Amino acid sequence: MKTDRFWRYATLAPAVLLFLLLTILPLFNLLALSFNDIEWVDREAVWEWVGLRNYVQLFSDTLFRAGIINTILFAVVAVAFQMVLGFWLALLTSRVTRLKIFYRTVFILPILVPGIIIGAIWKLMYSYDFGVLNQAILWLGGNPVDWLGNPNLALMSVVIVDVWHWTPFCFLLMLASLESLPQDIFEAAEVDGARNWQVLRFLILPLMMPAIIVTFIFRMILAFKVFDEVYLLTGGGPGTSTEVISFTIYRRFFTEDQAGYGSAMSLATIIVIASMIIAASRFAARKEPNA
C-alpha cells in the first residue's frame, strides 16, 4: 500500500508542479502588481508601492463600472439563450433516427470557426450599407438598421453573434448528458401513460440538472471573459455601450500602460467569477439526485 501511495504521489507531482508554475505564480505576480504603479525607465520596470489605491480607484472608474454592467448583462442574456437553444436542439437531435450524424455536424459547425473569421463575417453581415441583414430588410420594404453603431442595439448585436458561436458548446454537453440517461425509466413512464411534458419536467430536467449547472458554469466563465467579438465588431463602442470588463482590462494594460491598475481590475474580476463558480457548485451539489 505504501508503495502504491508513493508512486501515485510521484506521478502526480509533475502535473502539480506544472500547475503551480503556470497558475499560482502568475496569480501572485498579478497580486504584487496590483499594489504598485509600474513605469518603464530605460527599458526597465520601476515599481512604486501605492497600497490599496488601485483598488479604491475601481469604485470611481466609470469605464470599469460600465464594463461590469455590460459584462453581467451580456453574460446573463447570452448564456440564457444558449442554454435554452442548446437544450432544445439536444432534445430534437436525440429523437432523430435518420441523418443523425449530419444534423449533429451542422449544429457544431459554428464552434469550429476561428473567432477572427466570425468577427469578419458578422461585421460584413451587420454592415449598414451592404450587409445581408439590411439588404433583407430593404427587400421587405423596411429601413436599414445601424446594428453596430446604435448604442441601443450594439450590445444585443454582439450577444446574437455569441449565441450563434457558443450554442453548439451547450448543445454538445446537453446531448451527451441526455444520451447517458437510463432508458428504462422512460419506458416505465411510457407504460404509465406519462405525457411528453411530464417526462420532460419530472424525469429529464431533474436527472440532467447537474449537467445543466456544469454547462452553465462553463459558459458563464467564458462569457465573462468575452473579448474577441467585442474587439472585432465594435471596439467597445459606440461610447461605452459594448464596453466589457475584458476589453476594459485590455485598455488599461496595453493602451494606457497602467499595469498596476489593470492587475487590480483583473483580480477583482477573478474574485467575481470564482464566487459564481463556488455558488453554482454548491447549488449543483444540492441538486444531485442522490443528495
N, C-alpha and C positions, 0 to 999 in steps of 0.2 A: 504493500500500500504506500509506503513512504517513497519507494522508487517511482511509482506511478505519479504520485503527487509532485515529486521533484521534476520529472520530465514534463508534466503538464505546465508547471510554472516556467520551466526553461523554454518551452516552445512559445509560451505567451509573452515572454519578456521582450523579444524584439519588436513585436507589434505594439506593446505598451510603450516601449521607449520611443518608437516612431511617432506614436500618438502624442506623447509629451513634447517631442521636438517640434512637431508640425502644428500643434493646437495650443498647448498650455503656455509654451514660451512666447509665441506671438501675442497671446492674451495679456501676459504680464508686461510685455513691451508696450502694448496698447494702453494698459493701465498707467504705466510710467509716463508715457507721452501725454496722457490726458491731464496730468498735473503740471505740465510745463508748456511754455511757448518755445517754439523751435524756429530759429533763424539760421540762414546759411551765410557764413562768412568765409571767404576764400575756400569754397567748396567743402567746408566742414560745418557740421551741425552744432549750433550753440544752444544749449538748453538753459532756459530761465525758469526757475521754480515760481509757479503762480498759485499753488494750492488748489482750492476749490473754485477759483474764479471762472474757469471754463464751464464748470457745471452750473454755477449760478447764472452765467450768461445765457444758458439754454432757455431759461424761463422768460427772457425778454426778447428772444430771437423770433421775429415774425416769420422768417423763412422756415425755421425749424418747426414752428407751430403749424404753418400751412402744410409742411411735409408730413407731419404726424397725422393731421386730419385727413389729408388726401390719401395717405397710405392706408389708414384704417378703412376709409370709405371704399377705396379700390379693392382692398383685400376681402372685405365682407361681401361686397356685391359680386365680384368676380368669382370668388370661391363658392358662393351660394349657387350661382348659375352653373358652375362646373360640376358641383356635386349632384345637382338635380338632373342635369343633362347626362352626366356620366352614368348615374344610376338607371335612368330611363333607357339609355342605349344598351346598358348591360342586360336589363330585363328583356328588351326586344331581341337582342342577339342570342341570348341563352335559349330562346324558344325557336330560333330558326334552325331548320334541318338541312335545307339546300343552300349552297353558296355561303356557308358559314365562314369559311376562310376568307372569301372575297370581302364580305362585309366587315370583318374584323380588320383586315388590311386597310380598307378605305378609311375606317374610323381612326386608326392610329397614324395615318399619314401626316397630319399637321405637326405632331410632336417630333417627327423626324427632320423637319425643315429647320435649318440654322436660323438663329434669331436675326442676323443681318439681312437675310433674304426675306424673312417675314416682314421686317420693317420696311424694306424697299417695296415689296408687293403691296402692302396695305397703304403705304403713303401714296402710291400711284392710284390705288382704288379710291382713296379719300380725296384726291385732288379736286379742287373747286372747278377748274376749267375743263379738264378732260378725264376725270375719274369715272370709272364704270358706274359707281353708285349715283352720281349726279346725272350721268347720261341716262340712266334708267328713270330717274325722277323726271327729267325733261321729256323723255318719251311718253311718260304717263301724264304730262301736262302740268307738272309742278315746277317750282323754282329750285335752283341749285342750293345746296346746303354747305356752309363752311364747316365741315366736320372737325377740323383740327384748329381752326382759327377762332371759333366761337367759344368763349370761356364756359358757357353753359353746356356745351356738347363735347368739349375736348376730352375730359376725363372719361366720359362714357364711351367715347370712340376708342380710347386705349383699352378700356375694360372689354369691349367687344373683341378686340384683337387677342387679348389674353385668354378670353373664354374659348375662342377658336383654337388657340395654340395648346392650351393645357387641359381641355376637356378629355382628350384621349388618355391622359395620365389617370384621371379619375375613373374613366371607363375601364381601363385595364385592371386596376385594383379591385373595382367593384365586380367585374366579371369573374376574376379569379376567386373572389370570396363567394360569389353566388354559385359558381360551379362546384365549390367544395362542400356545399351544404348537403346533409344526408337526404337522399331521395325518399326514404321510407316514410318520413313524416309528411311529405307532400302526397304520397299515395294514400296514407291514412286519412289526411284531410279531404282528399277527393272522395274516398269511400263514405266519409261522414257528411258529404254534401256541402262542404265549405265553398263559398264563392271566391272569385279571384281577389276581390278587395280584402276579404277576410284573411286569405292566405298571405297577402302582402302585409297587412297590418299586424297580424298576430304570430306569423311564422318568419317571414323573410326579414322584415325590419328588425325584430329583436335579435335574431340569430346573426345578422350582419352588422349590428351596432358597433362591435369592437373594430371591425374593418372600416366602417364608415368614419369612425372617430380618428383612426390612424390616418386614413386618406385626408381627412380634414386638417389634421395637424401638419402633415407634409405640405399640403397645398398652402396653408396659411403661412408657413415658414417661407416658402418660395415666393408667395405673393408679397410679403413684407420686404423681400429683397429685390423686387422688380426694379430693373434699371434699363435694360437694352431697349424695351419697347418705348419707354418714355423718351430716352435719349434719341432714338431714331425717328420717332413720329413727331414729337412736339418740343423736345429740349426743355421741358418743364413749363412751357408757356401754353397759351398766352397769359402773361402775367404770372401768377402762381397757381393757375387752375389745375395743372397737372404736375405740380411740384411734389415729388415723393421723397421719402426720407433718404433712400439710397442715392438719389440724384443730389440732394442737399449735401450729403457727406462728400460726394464726389466734388461738388463745387468748393467746399471748404478745403479739402485736401489738395486738389490739383489745380484749380482755377485761382483760388485766393491764397494758396500756400499757408494755410492755418492747420498745421498737422496736429497741434495740441488740442485745439478746439474740435477738429474733426474726429479725433480719438474719443473725446468726451461724448460726442454725438453717437459714435459707433457703440460705445459701451452702454449708453442709455438705450439704444435700440436692441442690443443683445439682451439686456435685462428684461425688456418688454416681451421679446419673443420667448425667452426662457420661462417667464412667468406663465405665458399662454400654454407652453408645452406641458409644464407641471400641472396646471389646472385641467387641461384636456386629458392628460394621462390619468389623473385621479378620477375624473369623470368616467373615463373608459373602464377603469378597474371596477367601479361600482356597477357598470352596465354588463359586466361579464355574465354569461348565462349561469355559471356555477357559483357566482358571488352570493 
